Amino acid sequence: MLGGLVTALRTLTALPVPGRDAERFSSSFYWFPAVGLVIGGVVALLARAGMAAGWPELGAVLALLGGVTLTRGLHADGLADLADGFFGGRSREAALRIMKDPNVGSFGSLALVGIMLFKFVCLLELARAGAYGMIAAGVVLSRTAQVLLAARMPYARSEGGTATAFVRDAGWPHLFVASISGIALLFVLLGGQVAPSVILVIGALIALLFVGWLSHRKIGGVTGDVLGACSELVEAAVWLVAALWVKGVFL
């Protein structure tokens, strides 16, 4: 069981983790929400550090760069590859070929700049409001969303790929455990408040369903890049909804 935690930490973070990987990489999905809590906690603390210095913009930048650094830019790279492949490839085969190319194209560059600016604006608003639990919640829900997508969609590459070992054996047990633990952590982070928790989950689900629909339409399944892009977009969607909540839009 702890092998799954080791694999989850090694997959989702740049942390040097001792121990053996899980025999089945899919077992790491059980731990994705918990690892999301670790990453989210660091991101939230960095945002709080900026606020403690009386500089909310610095807090937003530190949180943004801290999250990218801690994850080795893995999910941001996935978003860039997805944007290049989905919007630059005219066929399923072309999209998959482009996504495998390590170079970042025009669509990928635009996607990265856009998502970073978007996240900065949301993080700035949340830092100013002292909504650090919501910042961490966005990271938890985004990693939970990866499990849901992997458990319900097939792997898109017939020849296999880097995420094959994760997606191949993913199923309902992983989806159920990750969903329950993700929601439980969300309630803890928000102090048991039901209304904002529901709003954040709805934001996450909208982004998740969009990525799933687009991936099914473009390549008929998921890849590691799709899972990474899902994490980025769900995180951004949750932070947007959270920022709107603290501004009183839903009240």
N, C-alpha and C positions, 0 to 999 in steps of 0.2 A: 504493500500500500504506500509506504514512504517513497518507493521508487517512482511512483506517479508524481509526488511532490517535487522530487529532484528533477525529473524531466520537465515538469511545468515551469520551475524556476529557471532552468537552463534554456528553455525555449522562449520564454516571455521576457527574461531579463538578462543583463550582462553580469549578474552576480556570480562569483566563483563558488559553485556549490559542490561540496564533497558528496561522495556516495555513488551508487549505481543507478543507471537509468532504469525505468520500468521495462519489463519484458514486452508488454504491449503499450506502445506510446499513447494509445487512446485512453488509457487509465489516467493519464495526466489531466484529462479534461475535468475530472472530478475536482481538481485543485485550482482550476483557472480563476474562479471567483476569489479564492483566498489569496492567490498571487496578485490578482488585481487590487486587493486591499493593501498589499505591501507597496505596490507601485503607487497607488492612489494616496496612501499615507505620506509617502515621500513628496509627491507633487503638492499635496495640501500643506505640508510643513514648509515647503519652499515659498509657497504663496503667502503663508503667514509670516515668514521671515521678512519678506519685502514689506508687508504691512507694519510689522514691528519697527522697521526702519523709517516708517512714515512715507514710504514710496510705493504705492500700489502698482504702478507700472512695472517697477522692478520685480515685484512679487509675481506678476503675471508672466513676465519673461523668464524668471527663474523656474517657475512651475512648468512652463512650456518646454524649455530647454532641458530641465531635469528629467521630464518624462521621456523625451527623445533619447537622451543619453542613457538612461537606465534600461531602455528597451533596445539599444543599439540602432535606433531608427528603423527597426524591423517592420513595423506596421506602416510607417510613413512610406517606406520603400514599396510595400505592397500596394498602397493607394496609388503611387506614381505608376507602377507597372499596370495596374488595372485601368487607369485613365488612358495610358498609351495604347493598351491592347483593345479595350472596348470602343474607344473613339477613333483609333487609328487603323484598326483592322476591319476590313469589309466582309470577312467571313469568319466562321468559328476557328478554322485552322490558322488564319492570319492573326487573329486576336491572341490565340495561344502562343504562336511563334513570337509575336512582339512582346508578350508578357514575360517570356523566358529571356529576352535580351537584357543584359545588365545595364545597358545605357538608358538614360532617362531622356525622353523626347519632349516635344512641346506641350502635349496634353498633360504629361506627368509633372512637368515643371509648374504649369498653371495650377494643377490640383494641389501640389505641395504648398505653393505660395498662398493659395486661397484658403486651405484648411488651417495653416498656421496663423494667418491674419484673423480668421474667424474665431479660432480658439483663444487667441490673445484677447480679443474684445470680450468674449464670454468670461474668461478667467479674471479679467480686470474688474468686471462687474461683480463677480462672486467674491473676489478678494476684498473689494470695498465693502461688501455687505457682511463680511466675516462668515460666509457660507462654506466653510472648509469641508464640512461633511458632504455637501453636495459635490464639491470638486472630487473628493475621493470616490463618491458614489458613481460618478461618470466613468471612472476607470474600472470599477467593479462590474458595472453593467455591460461595458464594452467587451470585457473578457468573457463574461457569461454569454453574450451574444455570439461569440465565436463558436462556442460549444453547440449552441442551438443550430447554427447554420451547418456546421460539420456533421451533426447528428441526423439532419433531415435532408441533406442533398448529397448526391453522388460525387465522386472525384471526377473532374472533367477530363483529365489526360489519360488516355487508354494505355500509354506507355509508362504511366506512373510518374511520380515527382517527389519533391521534398516533403510534402504533406500527406503523401499516400498512407504512410504508417499510422498517422493520426486519424484520418478520415475513414479509412477502410473498415475499422472495427467499431466506429462510433455509432451509438444507437440510443434507444429510449432510456436506458439506465443512466447514461452520461447526461442526457438532456434533463432528466428528472432531478438528479442530485445537484447538478450545476444550477438549475433554476431555483430550487429550494434554498440552497446556500447563498446564491446571489441575492435573492429577495430578502433573506434573513439578515445578511450583512447590510443591505440597503436600509432596512428598518433600524438597525443599530446605529448606523451613521447619521440618520435623520432623527434620532431620538424617539423612534416609535410613531412619528407623525404619519398618519395615513394619507392625507390629501396630497402633500408634495411627493410622497413615495409613489403614489399611483400616477401622478403627472409625469414623473421621471421615467417610470416603466413604459408609459404610453409613448414618450419620445423615443426611447430605445427601440421599441417594437416597430415604430414607423420606419426608422432608419434601417433596422434589420430586414424588414419585409421588402424595402426598396432594393437593398443590395441583393437579396435572394432572388427577387423578380428579375433584376437586371442581369444577374449571373446566369440564371436559367435561360433567359432570352438570348444572351450573347454566346455562351459556351456550354450550356446544358449541365452545369454543375459548379463545383467550387475547386479552387486551388489554394495553395498557401497564400498567394497574393490576394485572393478574394477574402480570405479570413482576416488578413492584415488590414485590408481596406475597410472591411466591416467594422473592425475595432476602432479605426480612426473616425469613421462616419458616425457610429453609434455614440462614441465619446463626445464628439462635437454636438450631436443632436441633444444629448442629455444635458450638456452644459448650457446649450441655448435655452432649453425649457427651464432649467434651473435659474438662469439669469432672468428670464421673463417672470418667473415665480417671485424672486426676491424684489423685482421692480413692481410687483403687485398687479401684473397683467391679468392673472387668473382669479384675482380676488373680487 
